[in-house]
Amino acid sequence: MSTGSAPADYRSVQDYLFSLKAQGPKFGIDRMRLFAAALGHPERRVPCIHVAGTNGKGSVCAMLEAILRGAGWRVGLYTSPHLVRLGERVQVDRRILSEAEIMAYTAELRPVAEAAGAGRPEDQPSFFEFMTAMAFLQFARSGCDLSLIEVGLGGRLDATNIVEPELCVITSIGLDHCELLGDTIELIAAEKAGILKPGRPVVLGRMPPAAAAVIGQLAAAAGAPVLAVEREFGPDLEGYPRTNLEGDYQRWNAATATLAARALAPRWRITAAGIAAALGRVDWPGRWQSVPMAGRTIVFDASHNPEGAAVLDLNLQRLRERTGRKPVVVVGALGIQRAGALMAVIGRHAKEIHLVVPRQSRACSYEELEALLRPAFSGPVLRAKAEELFPSPGICTAGGPGDPVVVTGSIYLLGEILARLEPERGPGEGRLQDF
């Protein structure tokens, strides 16, 4: 790897990357194509699976990674956002990109990016495009046999959409990011289906019939064979694959990953036994993840949009039935539209609610969250900070002894808290979350 004139320290690299993020997201793939061309098209050197969807993208990618690595392959994994460390976005065999590697790649990529934007600032690659290029280079130089590439937002105009995948996966379709992707299921489905490539199979997870119909029409036009989870596994969840990740929705994701693994060419040597074994050892934090703590169990679940809120509703009901107690809920959210469905669900199940404002510019204020709860919820509603609720590893001050605690909403809130509970992860890089 060429290091060029490496930055003096990692903090300066963080500052540079934050300056890119502060410019906001940029959509369209022409800029990414030019950036990749200037780097010798590293995305063409490693076969990939391209994964889009409203929810479940990360879980399905983690499941496929486990399946492929279990079959003996060297696997790259590109997801976003990160929970705690920036390097979590780019992993090879689940080893995250180190600070030293991020520094070296930044020194290498920065002059290329600045040259691209020399004539017009709008041609300067965005933060997400910069990280995407970093992932492509890392996977190529690490000798990956195959990579899992998660779409950042949408599909058609996402920076990752320059890849020519072995197959595509669309995990789910729901109403989220409507201001960018459209305000109907059909419009959002069309945007996600923008990742389809001629002749390449597409696997569809659980989604509304209207979304499946739109994707099916676009797939037919592209000559892309469609494999649908509900058609393959039927309506009864008991017939779906099992996984160590909790929740019914993870069985839908497991079925999606299973179908995708089966759709790969025979040269990848995927077996039914290998799939089952891998699904039993998936590591993907923050998805109804139980963390024992001082005689209590804290559940972390990133349920950040209306589709996720519906799943949270079922999980909270089951938690109440299992424990015989209403949970104490710690919640923070980004965006009123997302928060509305989330707060309605929490209000039906919580004993008390602790509101936290994540350290993100789009975070809902205390006042906004309170307005979404009242007057329907009559229990205690407390304003809090992450450092007050989780002052040190192994300590949670919310609720009383025996109270189940659920931390939910924005993945950025979960990242802040997990950084406090698991200092071995390293200091949180919250300002480099988001796009």
Secondary structure as GFF3:
##gff-version 3
##sequence-region A 1 435
A	DSSP	alpha_helix	10	21	.	.	.	ID=ss1
A	DSSP	alpha_helix	30	38	.	.	.	ID=ss2
A	DSSP	three_ten_helix	42	44	.	.	.	ID=ss3
A	DSSP	beta_strand	48	52	.	.	.	ID=ss4
A	DSSP	alpha_helix	57	70	.	.	.	ID=ss5
A	DSSP	beta_strand	75	78	.	.	.	ID=ss6
A	DSSP	three_ten_helix	86	89	.	.	.	ID=ss7
A	DSSP	beta_strand	90	92	.	.	.	ID=ss8
A	DSSP	beta_strand	95	96	.	.	.	ID=ss9
A	DSSP	alpha_helix	99	116	.	.	.	ID=ss10
A	DSSP	three_ten_helix	121	123	.	.	.	ID=ss11
A	DSSP	alpha_helix	127	141	.	.	.	ID=ss12
A	DSSP	beta_strand	146	150	.	.	.	ID=ss13
A	DSSP	three_ten_helix	159	162	.	.	.	ID=ss14
A	DSSP	beta_strand	167	170	.	.	.	ID=ss15
A	DSSP	alpha_helix	178	181	.	.	.	ID=ss16
A	DSSP	alpha_helix	185	192	.	.	.	ID=ss17
A	DSSP	three_ten_helix	193	195	.	.	.	ID=ss18
A	DSSP	beta_strand	202	204	.	.	.	ID=ss19
A	DSSP	alpha_helix	209	222	.	.	.	ID=ss20
A	DSSP	beta_strand	226	228	.	.	.	ID=ss21
A	DSSP	alpha_helix	229	233	.	.	.	ID=ss22
A	DSSP	three_ten_helix	237	239	.	.	.	ID=ss23
A	DSSP	alpha_helix	248	263	.	.	.	ID=ss24
A	DSSP	three_ten_helix	266	268	.	.	.	ID=ss25
A	DSSP	alpha_helix	272	279	.	.	.	ID=ss26
A	DSSP	beta_strand	289	293	.	.	.	ID=ss27
A	DSSP	beta_strand	296	301	.	.	.	ID=ss28
A	DSSP	alpha_helix	306	323	.	.	.	ID=ss29
A	DSSP	beta_strand	328	332	.	.	.	ID=ss30
A	DSSP	alpha_helix	336	349	.	.	.	ID=ss31
A	DSSP	beta_strand	352	355	.	.	.	ID=ss32
A	DSSP	alpha_helix	366	373	.	.	.	ID=ss33
A	DSSP	beta_strand	381	383	.	.	.	ID=ss34
A	DSSP	alpha_helix	386	389	.	.	.	ID=ss35
A	DSSP	beta_strand	405	409	.	.	.	ID=ss36
A	DSSP	alpha_helix	411	421	.	.	.	ID=ss37
A	DSSP	three_ten_helix	423	425	.	.	.	ID=ss38
A	DSSP	three_ten_helix	430	432	.	.	.	ID=ss39
###
